[in-house]
Amino acid sequence: MAPHHKSNRAVEGDPDQGHSRGMPRRPDEDEIAERTARERREAGLPSGPADDPETAYQEERRQIDHEVNTGEMPAGKGDKTTRRGRSPFPPSHYES
């Protein structure tokens, strides 16, 4: 029995109509921005960068203060340990 071969057009479809060979030459920037904003909202992140650089700075500052207050980030208050005196690895939450 001879093998039956289909044409590429029959297997892959019409390359001029709906058949894709990867990313389009020019991706839809608006669609990408909309999708990114939607995914950021779903993840609980701000939907975009802060409009005002001062606002962005204040948000970062609040985050750093929070991490220092909870002990996640060392404060360095009065501690003049040099880089050689510190551990080469950050503290781990898994230590016993």
A tleap script that builds the chain and sets N, CA, C and O, in Angstrom:
source leaprc.protein.ff14SB
mol = sequence {
  NMET ALA PRO HIE HIE LYS SER ASN ARG ALA
  VAL GLU GLY ASP PRO ASP GLN GLY HIE SER
  ARG GLY MET PRO ARG ARG PRO ASP GLU ASP
  GLU ILE ALA GLU ARG THR ALA ARG GLU ARG
  ARG GLU ALA GLY LEU PRO SER GLY PRO ALA
  ASP ASP PRO GLU THR ALA TYR GLN GLU GLU
  ARG ARG GLN ILE ASP HIE GLU VAL ASN THR
  GLY GLU MET PRO ALA GLY LYS GLY ASP LYS
  THR THR ARG ARG GLY ARG SER PRO PHE PRO
  PRO SER HIE TYR GLU CSER
}
set mol.1.N position { 0.842 -1.168 0.000 }
set mol.1.CA position { 0.000 0.000 0.000 }
set mol.1.C position { 0.888 1.233 0.000 }
set mol.1.O position { 1.791 1.338 0.830 }
set mol.2.N position { 0.660 2.137 -0.885 }
set mol.2.CA position { 1.458 3.362 -1.022 }
set mol.2.C position { 1.013 4.388 0.019 }
set mol.2.O position { -0.180 4.521 0.290 }
set mol.3.N position { 1.972 5.114 0.603 }
set mol.3.CA position { 1.580 6.139 1.584 }
set mol.3.C position { 0.815 7.270 0.903 }
set mol.3.O position { 1.079 7.617 -0.248 }
set mol.4.N position { -0.124 7.826 1.628 }
set mol.4.CA position { -0.930 8.918 1.096 }
set mol.4.C position { -0.378 10.223 1.675 }
set mol.4.O position { -0.278 10.378 2.892 }
set mol.5.N position { -0.027 11.141 0.807 }
set mol.5.CA position { 0.525 12.412 1.246 }
set mol.5.C position { -0.446 13.533 0.936 }
set mol.5.O position { -1.015 13.604 -0.153 }
set mol.6.N position { -0.626 14.404 1.914 }
set mol.6.CA position { -1.459 15.595 1.698 }
set mol.6.C position { -0.547 16.749 1.321 }
set mol.6.O position { 0.631 16.783 1.677 }
set mol.7.N position { -1.112 17.673 0.608 }
set mol.7.CA position { -0.333 18.861 0.258 }
set mol.7.C position { -0.128 19.703 1.517 }
set mol.7.O position { -0.885 19.587 2.480 }
set mol.8.N position { 0.898 20.547 1.500 }
set mol.8.CA position { 1.142 21.437 2.637 }
set mol.8.C position { -0.051 22.340 2.894 }
set mol.8.O position { -0.382 22.616 4.047 }
set mol.9.N position { -0.701 22.804 1.829 }
set mol.9.CA position { -1.857 23.680 1.974 }
set mol.9.C position { -2.998 22.955 2.698 }
set mol.9.O position { -3.709 23.567 3.495 }
set mol.10.N position { -3.174 21.670 2.430 }
set mol.10.CA position { -4.235 20.908 3.079 }
set mol.10.C position { -3.917 20.678 4.557 }
set mol.10.O position { -4.822 20.674 5.391 }
set mol.11.N position { -2.652 20.489 4.883 }
set mol.11.CA position { -2.262 20.225 6.264 }
set mol.11.C position { -2.206 21.509 7.081 }
set mol.11.O position { -2.723 21.550 8.197 }
set mol.12.N position { -1.590 22.555 6.546 }
set mol.12.CA position { -1.333 23.778 7.299 }
set mol.12.C position { -2.388 24.855 7.100 }
set mol.12.O position { -2.441 25.810 7.874 }
set mol.13.N position { -3.210 24.726 6.101 }
set mol.13.CA position { -4.174 25.781 5.819 }
set mol.13.C position { -3.598 26.782 4.833 }
set mol.13.O position { -2.462 26.645 4.377 }
set mol.14.N position { -4.381 27.769 4.520 }
set mol.14.CA position { -3.970 28.783 3.552 }
set mol.14.C position { -3.028 29.776 4.221 }
set mol.14.O position { -3.442 30.447 5.166 }
set mol.15.N position { -1.778 29.900 3.773 }
set mol.15.CA position { -0.837 30.803 4.429 }
set mol.15.C position { -1.241 32.277 4.315 }
set mol.15.O position { -0.782 33.101 5.106 }
set mol.16.N position { -2.077 32.613 3.360 }
set mol.16.CA position { -2.501 34.009 3.210 }
set mol.16.C position { -3.702 34.345 4.085 }
set mol.16.O position { -4.001 35.523 4.278 }
set mol.17.N position { -4.385 33.363 4.610 }
set mol.17.CA position { -5.594 33.586 5.400 }
set mol.17.C position { -5.494 32.878 6.745 }
set mol.17.O position { -5.783 31.684 6.836 }
set mol.18.N position { -5.096 33.583 7.771 }
set mol.18.CA position { -5.130 33.038 9.119 }
set mol.18.C position { -4.021 32.079 9.490 }
set mol.18.O position { -3.995 31.585 10.618 }
set mol.19.N position { -3.122 31.805 8.596 }
set mol.19.CA position { -2.018 30.917 8.923 }
set mol.19.C position { -0.842 31.782 9.355 }
set mol.19.O position { -0.413 32.679 8.630 }
set mol.20.N position { -0.329 31.499 10.543 }
set mol.20.CA position { 0.726 32.346 11.079 }
set mol.20.C position { 2.038 31.598 11.106 }
set mol.20.O position { 2.073 30.392 11.347 }
set mol.21.N position { 3.096 32.304 10.862 }
set mol.21.CA position { 4.431 31.722 10.964 }
set mol.21.C position { 5.196 32.383 12.110 }
set mol.21.O position { 6.412 32.557 12.023 }
set mol.22.N position { 4.501 32.747 13.168 }
set mol.22.CA position { 5.155 33.366 14.320 }
set mol.22.C position { 4.582 34.740 14.596 }
set mol.22.O position { 3.443 35.041 14.238 }
set mol.23.N position { 5.377 35.555 15.226 }
set mol.23.CA position { 4.946 36.903 15.582 }
set mol.23.C position { 4.724 37.740 14.319 }
set mol.23.O position { 5.437 37.583 13.328 }
set mol.24.N position { 3.727 38.630 14.366 }
set mol.24.CA position { 3.545 39.518 13.232 }
set mol.24.C position { 4.731 40.480 13.127 }
set mol.24.O position { 5.450 40.708 14.099 }
set mol.25.N position { 4.915 41.024 11.958 }
set mol.25.CA position { 6.040 41.929 11.771 }
set mol.25.C position { 5.920 43.157 12.661 }
set mol.25.O position { 6.923 43.680 13.146 }
set mol.26.N position { 4.702 43.612 12.871 }
set mol.26.CA position { 4.469 44.766 13.733 }
set mol.26.C position { 3.396 44.403 14.752 }
set mol.26.O position { 2.207 44.448 14.436 }
set mol.27.N position { 3.797 44.043 15.969 }
set mol.27.CA position { 2.797 43.690 16.970 }
set mol.27.C position { 1.916 44.893 17.301 }
set mol.27.O position { 2.352 46.040 17.201 }
set mol.28.N position { 0.695 44.625 17.688 }
set mol.28.CA position { -0.265 45.668 18.026 }
set mol.28.C position { 0.108 46.230 19.400 }
set mol.28.O position { -0.167 45.612 20.429 }
set mol.29.N position { 0.737 47.408 19.404 }
set mol.29.CA position { 1.223 48.018 20.636 }
set mol.29.C position { 0.085 48.321 21.610 }
set mol.29.O position { 0.245 48.147 22.819 }
set mol.30.N position { -1.059 48.771 21.099 }
set mol.30.CA position { -2.190 49.086 21.971 }
set mol.30.C position { -2.709 47.826 22.658 }
set mol.30.O position { -3.026 47.848 23.847 }
set mol.31.N position { -2.796 46.738 21.913 }
set mol.31.CA position { -3.268 45.474 22.489 }
set mol.31.C position { -2.294 44.973 23.559 }
set mol.31.O position { -2.715 44.471 24.601 }
set mol.32.N position { -0.998 45.110 23.296 }
set mol.32.CA position { 0.007 44.678 24.266 }
set mol.32.C position { -0.085 45.519 25.533 }
set mol.32.O position { -0.018 44.973 26.634 }
set mol.33.N position { -0.235 46.834 25.405 }
set mol.33.CA position { -0.339 47.708 26.575 }
set mol.33.C position { -1.597 47.395 27.381 }
set mol.33.O position { -1.561 47.374 28.611 }
set mol.34.N position { -2.709 47.152 26.685 }
set mol.34.CA position { -3.967 46.833 27.371 }
set mol.34.C position { -3.848 45.506 28.125 }
set mol.34.O position { -4.292 45.387 29.266 }
set mol.35.N position { -3.249 44.526 27.477 }
set mol.35.CA position { -3.080 43.213 28.109 }
set mol.35.C position { -2.148 43.295 29.318 }
set mol.35.O position { -2.399 42.664 30.344 }
set mol.36.N position { -1.080 44.070 29.193 }
set mol.36.CA position { -0.147 44.240 30.300 }
set mol.36.C position { -0.842 44.885 31.494 }
set mol.36.O position { -0.685 44.436 32.629 }
set mol.37.N position { -1.618 45.950 31.230 }
set mol.37.CA position { -2.334 46.627 32.314 }
set mol.37.C position { -3.328 45.677 32.984 }
set mol.37.O position { -3.445 45.671 34.209 }
set mol.38.N position { -4.042 44.879 32.195 }
set mol.38.CA position { -5.015 43.934 32.746 }
set mol.38.C position { -4.313 42.891 33.617 }
set mol.38.O position { -4.789 42.575 34.707 }
set mol.39.N position { -3.194 42.360 33.147 }
set mol.39.CA position { -2.476 41.340 33.901 }
set mol.39.C position { -1.878 41.918 35.183 }
set mol.39.O position { -1.825 41.231 36.204 }
set mol.40.N position { -1.429 43.172 35.139 }
set mol.40.CA position { -0.903 43.812 36.346 }
set mol.40.C position { -2.016 43.996 37.380 }
set mol.40.O position { -1.797 43.782 38.573 }
set mol.41.N position { -3.220 44.397 36.920 }
set mol.41.CA position { -4.352 44.549 37.840 }
set mol.41.C position { -4.713 43.207 38.464 }
set mol.41.O position { -4.965 43.127 39.666 }
set mol.42.N position { -4.741 42.151 37.650 }
set mol.42.CA position { -5.069 40.814 38.147 }
set mol.42.C position { -4.049 40.325 39.173 }
set mol.42.O position { -4.393 39.582 40.092 }
set mol.43.N position { -2.797 40.744 39.012 }
set mol.43.CA position { -1.744 40.338 39.941 }
set mol.43.C position { -1.689 41.234 41.174 }
set mol.43.O position { -0.906 40.981 42.090 }
set mol.44.N position { -2.520 42.285 41.205 }
set mol.44.CA position { -2.538 43.184 42.349 }
set mol.44.C position { -1.445 44.230 42.313 }
set mol.44.O position { -1.120 44.826 43.340 }
set mol.45.N position { -0.878 44.457 41.148 }
set mol.45.CA position { 0.167 45.471 40.998 }
set mol.45.C position { -0.442 46.753 40.444 }
set mol.45.O position { -1.512 46.720 39.835 }
set mol.46.N position { 0.230 47.879 40.650 }
set mol.46.CA position { -0.270 49.110 40.020 }
set mol.46.C position { -0.304 48.937 38.505 }
set mol.46.O position { 0.548 48.253 37.937 }
set mol.47.N position { -1.266 49.543 37.862 }
set mol.47.CA position { -1.437 49.314 36.424 }
set mol.47.C position { -0.401 50.023 35.573 }
set mol.47.O position { -0.317 49.761 34.373 }
set mol.48.N position { 0.372 50.893 36.140 }
set mol.48.CA position { 1.390 51.570 35.357 }
set mol.48.C position { 2.312 52.361 36.259 }
set mol.48.O position { 2.116 52.393 37.474 }
set mol.49.N position { 3.309 52.998 35.683 }
set mol.49.CA position { 4.222 53.782 36.493 }
set mol.49.C position { 3.516 55.028 37.038 }
set mol.49.O position { 2.552 55.523 36.454 }
set mol.50.N position { 4.013 55.509 38.149 }
set mol.50.CA position { 3.445 56.724 38.724 }
set mol.50.C position { 3.689 57.901 37.778 }
set mol.50.O position { 4.745 58.001 37.153 }
set mol.51.N position { 2.713 58.773 37.684 }
set mol.51.CA position { 2.845 59.914 36.785 }
set mol.51.C position { 3.892 60.899 37.275 }
set mol.51.O position { 4.615 61.499 36.479 }
set mol.52.N position { 3.968 61.060 38.568 }
set mol.52.CA position { 4.857 62.041 39.165 }
set mol.52.C position { 6.085 61.336 39.745 }
set mol.52.O position { 5.928 60.391 40.518 }
set mol.53.N position { 7.296 61.763 39.399 }
set mol.53.CA position { 8.486 61.115 39.953 }
set mol.53.C position { 8.527 61.201 41.483 }
set mol.53.O position { 9.012 60.278 42.136 }
set mol.54.N position { 8.029 62.290 42.055 }
set mol.54.CA position { 8.014 62.430 43.511 }
set mol.54.C position { 7.114 61.368 44.143 }
set mol.54.O position { 7.448 60.809 45.187 }
set mol.55.N position { 5.968 61.091 43.508 }
set mol.55.CA position { 5.053 60.062 43.999 }
set mol.55.C position { 5.725 58.696 43.943 }
set mol.55.O position { 5.618 57.910 44.885 }
set mol.56.N position { 6.414 58.413 42.850 }
set mol.56.CA position { 7.129 57.137 42.714 }
set mol.56.C position { 8.192 57.016 43.797 }
set mol.56.O position { 8.368 55.946 44.381 }
set mol.57.N position { 8.901 58.108 44.066 }
set mol.57.CA position { 9.938 58.102 45.099 }
set mol.57.C position { 9.318 57.816 46.468 }
set mol.57.O position { 9.848 57.011 47.234 }
set mol.58.N position { 8.204 58.470 46.772 }
set mol.58.CA position { 7.550 58.274 48.059 }
set mol.58.C position { 7.057 56.837 48.223 }
set mol.58.O position { 7.146 56.275 49.315 }
set mol.59.N position { 6.534 56.231 47.140 }
set mol.59.CA position { 6.085 54.836 47.198 }
set mol.59.C position { 7.254 53.904 47.498 }
set mol.59.O position { 7.135 52.997 48.321 }
set mol.60.N position { 8.378 54.129 46.832 }
set mol.60.CA position { 9.567 53.311 47.070 }
set mol.60.C position { 10.056 53.497 48.499 }
set mol.60.O position { 10.443 52.536 49.165 }
set mol.61.N position { 10.034 54.741 48.964 }
set mol.61.CA position { 10.488 55.041 50.320 }
set mol.61.C position { 9.623 54.321 51.366 }
set mol.61.O position { 10.140 53.777 52.342 }
set mol.62.N position { 8.284 54.325 51.144 }
set mol.62.CA position { 7.372 53.617 52.056 }
set mol.62.C position { 7.672 52.119 52.073 }
set mol.62.O position { 7.651 51.493 53.133 }
set mol.63.N position { 7.947 51.551 50.914 }
set mol.63.CA position { 8.257 50.126 50.833 }
set mol.63.C position { 9.548 49.810 51.583 }
set mol.63.O position { 9.612 48.815 52.304 }
set mol.64.N position { 10.566 50.635 51.425 }
set mol.64.CA position { 11.839 50.426 52.124 }
set mol.64.C position { 11.637 50.544 53.632 }
set mol.64.O position { 12.144 49.717 54.391 }
set mol.65.N position { 10.895 51.575 54.075 }
set mol.65.CA position { 10.629 51.744 55.502 }
set mol.65.C position { 9.892 50.537 56.069 }
set mol.65.O position { 10.182 50.088 57.178 }
set mol.66.N position { 8.941 50.018 55.306 }
set mol.66.CA position { 8.194 48.836 55.745 }
set mol.66.C position { 9.132 47.644 55.915 }
set mol.66.O position { 9.052 46.930 56.915 }
set mol.67.N position { 10.014 47.425 54.950 }
set mol.67.CA position { 10.936 46.295 55.027 }
set mol.67.C position { 11.928 46.449 56.172 }
set mol.67.O position { 12.304 45.458 56.798 }
set mol.68.N position { 12.358 47.676 56.455 }
set mol.68.CA position { 13.265 47.907 57.577 }
set mol.68.C position { 12.534 47.650 58.887 }
set mol.68.O position { 13.081 47.016 59.789 }
set mol.69.N position { 11.298 48.137 58.999 }
set mol.69.CA position { 10.528 47.970 60.242 }
set mol.69.C position { 10.179 46.511 60.529 }
set mol.69.O position { 10.087 46.119 61.692 }
set mol.70.N position { 9.984 45.703 59.491 }
set mol.70.CA position { 9.650 44.295 59.699 }
set mol.70.C position { 10.889 43.417 59.800 }
set mol.70.O position { 10.776 42.215 60.038 }
set mol.71.N position { 12.069 44.003 59.622 }
set mol.71.CA position { 13.306 43.238 59.734 }
set mol.71.C position { 13.719 42.531 58.459 }
set mol.71.O position { 14.698 41.785 58.461 }
set mol.72.N position { 12.998 42.747 57.375 }
set mol.72.CA position { 13.362 42.110 56.102 }
set mol.72.C position { 14.632 42.719 55.527 }
set mol.72.O position { 15.380 42.052 54.813 }
set mol.73.N position { 14.876 44.012 55.846 }
set mol.73.CA position { 16.037 44.716 55.322 }
set mol.73.C position { 16.792 45.311 56.518 }
set mol.73.O position { 16.185 45.962 57.369 }
set mol.74.N position { 18.109 45.091 56.586 }
set mol.74.CA position { 18.846 45.674 57.707 }
set mol.74.C position { 18.851 47.193 57.611 }
set mol.74.O position { 18.934 47.765 56.525 }
set mol.75.N position { 18.760 47.836 58.782 }
set mol.75.CA position { 18.676 49.292 58.812 }
set mol.75.C position { 20.041 49.942 58.713 }
set mol.75.O position { 20.165 51.040 58.172 }
set mol.76.N position { 21.062 49.288 59.223 }
set mol.76.CA position { 22.389 49.862 59.164 }
set mol.76.C position { 22.584 51.009 60.138 }
set mol.76.O position { 23.508 51.806 59.975 }
set mol.77.N position { 21.732 51.106 61.149 }
set mol.77.CA position { 21.836 52.194 62.130 }
set mol.77.C position { 23.079 51.998 62.985 }
set mol.77.O position { 23.137 51.091 63.816 }
set mol.78.N position { 24.050 52.839 62.778 }
set mol.78.CA position { 25.256 52.797 63.586 }
set mol.78.C position { 26.152 51.622 63.272 }
set mol.78.O position { 27.247 51.526 63.826 }
set mol.79.N position { 25.730 50.738 62.414 }
set mol.79.CA position { 26.528 49.566 62.069 }
set mol.79.C position { 27.450 49.931 60.922 }
set mol.79.O position { 27.000 50.130 59.794 }
set mol.80.N position { 28.723 50.018 61.206 }
set mol.80.CA position { 29.700 50.412 60.185 }
set mol.80.C position { 30.465 49.199 59.669 }
set mol.80.O position { 31.652 49.297 59.360 }
set mol.81.N position { 29.785 48.048 59.575 }
set mol.81.CA position { 30.430 46.836 59.089 }
set mol.81.C position { 30.794 47.018 57.621 }
set mol.81.O position { 29.970 47.431 56.806 }
set mol.82.N position { 32.028 46.704 57.307 }
set mol.82.CA position { 32.449 46.812 55.916 }
set mol.82.C position { 31.939 45.617 55.127 }
set mol.82.O position { 31.453 44.642 55.701 }
set mol.83.N position { 32.050 45.696 53.843 }
set mol.83.CA position { 31.588 44.609 52.980 }
set mol.83.C position { 32.299 43.303 53.316 }
set mol.83.O position { 31.688 42.235 53.284 }
set mol.84.N position { 33.581 43.386 53.638 }
set mol.84.CA position { 34.328 42.169 53.988 }
set mol.84.C position { 33.833 41.559 55.289 }
set mol.84.O position { 33.931 40.347 55.482 }
set mol.85.N position { 33.300 42.388 56.186 }
set mol.85.CA position { 32.837 41.892 57.478 }
set mol.85.C position { 31.450 41.278 57.422 }
set mol.85.O position { 31.041 40.588 58.356 }
set mol.86.N position { 30.730 41.519 56.350 }
set mol.86.CA position { 29.370 40.988 56.231 }
set mol.86.C position { 29.387 39.607 55.578 }
set mol.86.O position { 30.354 39.213 54.926 }
set mol.87.N position { 28.297 38.897 55.774 }
set mol.87.CA position { 28.133 37.602 55.122 }
set mol.87.C position { 27.990 37.819 53.618 }
set mol.87.O position { 27.371 38.796 53.198 }
set mol.88.N position { 28.543 36.938 52.808 }
set mol.88.CA position { 28.433 37.124 51.360 }
set mol.88.C position { 27.034 36.844 50.829 }
set mol.88.O position { 26.739 37.158 49.676 }
set mol.89.N position { 26.162 36.256 51.658 }
set mol.89.CA position { 24.814 35.918 51.214 }
set mol.89.C position { 23.782 36.674 52.038 }
set mol.89.O position { 24.017 36.942 53.216 }
set mol.90.N position { 22.654 37.020 51.450 }
set mol.90.CA position { 21.611 37.700 52.209 }
set mol.90.C position { 20.995 36.763 53.236 }
set mol.90.O position { 21.079 35.544 53.092 }
set mol.91.N position { 20.377 37.319 54.270 }
set mol.91.CA position { 19.755 36.450 55.264 }
set mol.91.C position { 18.627 35.645 54.635 }
set mol.91.O position { 17.949 36.113 53.720 }
set mol.92.N position { 18.437 34.435 55.134 }
set mol.92.CA position { 17.416 33.565 54.589 }
set mol.92.C position { 16.310 33.378 55.620 }
set mol.92.O position { 16.577 33.320 56.820 }
set mol.93.N position { 15.070 33.283 55.152 }
set mol.93.CA position { 13.941 33.032 56.023 }
set mol.93.C position { 13.876 31.541 56.397 }
set mol.93.O position { 13.041 31.144 57.211 }
set mol.94.N position { 14.743 30.728 55.812 }
set mol.94.CA position { 14.683 29.288 56.020 }
set mol.94.C position { 15.627 28.804 57.103 }
set mol.94.O position { 15.665 27.610 57.402 }
set mol.95.N position { 16.397 29.720 57.703 }
set mol.95.CA position { 17.357 29.314 58.719 }
set mol.95.C position { 16.613 28.805 59.947 }
set mol.95.O position { 15.554 29.324 60.298 }
set mol.96.N position { 17.169 27.793 60.597 }
set mol.96.CA position { 16.522 27.203 61.786 }
set mol.96.C position { 16.980 27.876 63.052 }
set mol.96.O position { 16.539 27.509 64.141 }
savepdb mol mol.pdb
quit
